[in-house]
Each structure stands twice: as C-alpha cells, then as structure tokens.
Amino acid sequence: MILVTGGTGLVGAHLLYKLVNEGHAVRAIFRNERKLDNTKNVFSYYTDDYETIFKKIEWVEADILDVPALTEAFNGITQVYHCAAFVSFEPDKYQLLRKTNIEGTANIVNISLAKNIQKLCYASSVATLGSTLNNEPITENTFWNPETDNSVYAITKYGAEMEVWRGTQEGLNAVMVNPGVIIGSGIWRYGTGSLFKRTEKGLKFYTPGSVGLIAVEDVVSVMVQLMESNITNERFVLVAEDWSYKKFLQTLAKSVNAKPPKKQIGSTLLNIAWRLDWLIHKITGKRRQLTKQLAKSLTTTNQYSSKKIKDALGFEFQDMENTINAVGKQYLK
C-alpha cells in the first residue's frame, strides 16, 4: 500500500487521483476534515464520478508532527509520497515552518526507516537551489549558499532535504523532485490557484524578474515514474519553461478574460513597498504580504535546467501556455 502526505494540497490531491486510477491501494493522511473538500474539488475536474474515486482512498487522521498517529498510519505501507508542507514567506512564521517542514520530514524519514519502507519520494522546491553567475542554468548541482539572505521557506525546505539525505545515509531509498511554480486546477483559495482569482480582479503591474513554471500533472507523473523506476537517492529539477513575470501575468490575465498588467514596477519601488509592508505589520499586526526576500525574487531572472529528468525518463513537459489557458477556463467554470 502507498501512503501520501499532503493529500489535501494541490500536488497531493492530483497525485492521489493518478494513483487510484492506476489501480494502487492508497492511504492518505489529513489534519483538517474540511480540507478534504479540496481533494474532491480537484477530482471533480477529472471526472463527474469523483465521489467513487475519493472513497477508494483510505483516509487516516494524523499530523506529521504526531509521531504515534503517524506511526500507526505507516502500518502495511511499502511506498511513501511526502507532499505535506507549510508554505509561507513571513519571517514570523519561521518556527512553525521549521516544525512542519523540518521536524515533520524528520518524522517521515525516521518512521520510514523503522518500518523498512521500500522507497520515499519527497516533493521539495526550486527554492532550495542556489543561484548561478552570468545567468547560467540552475541545475541539481547548483550550490545553495546558507549565508545569503534566503527566505524562511527556502531555509526550512532545505533543512527538510537534509533530513531526507540523512535517511538515505541510514539505508532509505529515496528520490526528490524540485519543481518550480506549479500550475493546476481545483484549489483556488490559496497557493498558485489564488493567482487566477487575484488576476481576475485585475493587476496593474508586473515585475522585471522571471519564474520557472510546470503543470501539476507533469509533477505527479514524474514522481510516480521515479518511484516505479530503479532510480534512488537522486533529485531532479522540474521546470518546463522559464517565463518573464510580464509574460506570466499577461497570460494569466488572458486566461481569465481580465485586463493584462501593462506597467513594470522596478526594484526601487519594491524595496519601498516591502519596508512599508513591514511597518504596517508592526503597527497593526496584519500579515506580511511582501517580504525583502520575496521582493528580491520578483526582480531576479533565473534559468532552470530540467535536462537530468528528461535524460533519465525521456520525459517531455506540457506546453505552459496551453496549461495556463486550460486552468484559467476551469477556474472560470
């Protein structure tokens, strides 16, 4: 039987649908019963009979920080897909990020070792990859410098990766994927799905940086193929295409029949904006919308290389313009 963590998130929900439809016996853990509707909503974009698919999953209430409950959920499991994570770029969420992303992953790794799990797949992020000089493509071997001004999210996802690699040194077979910004349907309130909602309301500005994109179906397809392969203890960058933020936001706007942003906002205004955001947070307690690290990333141009996964699996990514247009239409419905 296969265990999936984070099954109520975008990647986890799409992964569950794929695994069940391929005939696998699947168990998924959840923390909040209300979020199970996320998974059903994702399934509904694939089939009208989504309730039948949903009921084929064995759902277990457990938290990745609750070791006894998590240990119980591992009974009879042979493979694990670890998709659960806390995503935030707010500095004051650092401790919560550490507990969920690092301590939670350590628990998954430790129980996998104790239960002799055959293989683990960890869904990480390109946020843990370093930067290159002269805009050379970023690969799996690009050095991540812990001394630079990394976001709290990147720091904790990197720490989670270290737990996975520690597990491989202790005998665990594992594979890891580092996807870029994942585009997919079904969850519109937060994550990348909320970008469609925000864009529909209207965006006036774009930034001069770039973004690495990939379709959620490609992410889960690669994860399953890696788990079914003989590949172990390797990680793979998953970026289908690198786009400028201008192209990305204008394509998003077109997909939801909204006016595209026409003005560029540069680093000077962004630097003022994140400082004002910090001040508002300090005075009112309002959640941070723009941090120093996020402002920097919005003006940074990166190129990612997915040659390794293409060579390993002969994998071809979906066209991102077609993907965004399709997801935009599904959002409007």
CORDA-V477594 format. One record per run of one state. SS is the DSSP state (@ for helix, = for strand, . for the rest). FROM is the first residue (numbers start at 1). LEN is the number of residues. If there is no record, write none. Layout:
ss/from/len
SS/FROM/LEN
SS/FROM/LEN
This chain:
ss/from/len
./1/1
=/2/4
./6/4
@/10/12
./22/4
=/26/5
./31/2
@/33/12
./45/5
@/50/6
./56/2
=/58/4
./62/5
@/67/7
./74/5
=/79/4
./83/8
@/91/24
./115/4
=/119/5
./124/2
@/126/3
./129/4
@/133/3
./136/2
=/138/1
./139/13
@/152/18
./170/4
=/174/6
./180/1
=/181/3
./184/9
@/193/9
./202/3
=/205/2
./207/3
=/210/6
@/216/13
./229/5
=/234/5
./239/2
=/241/4
@/245/11
./256/7
=/263/2
./265/2
@/267/18
./285/7
@/292/7
./299/5
=/304/1
./305/2
@/307/7
./314/6
@/320/13
./333/1
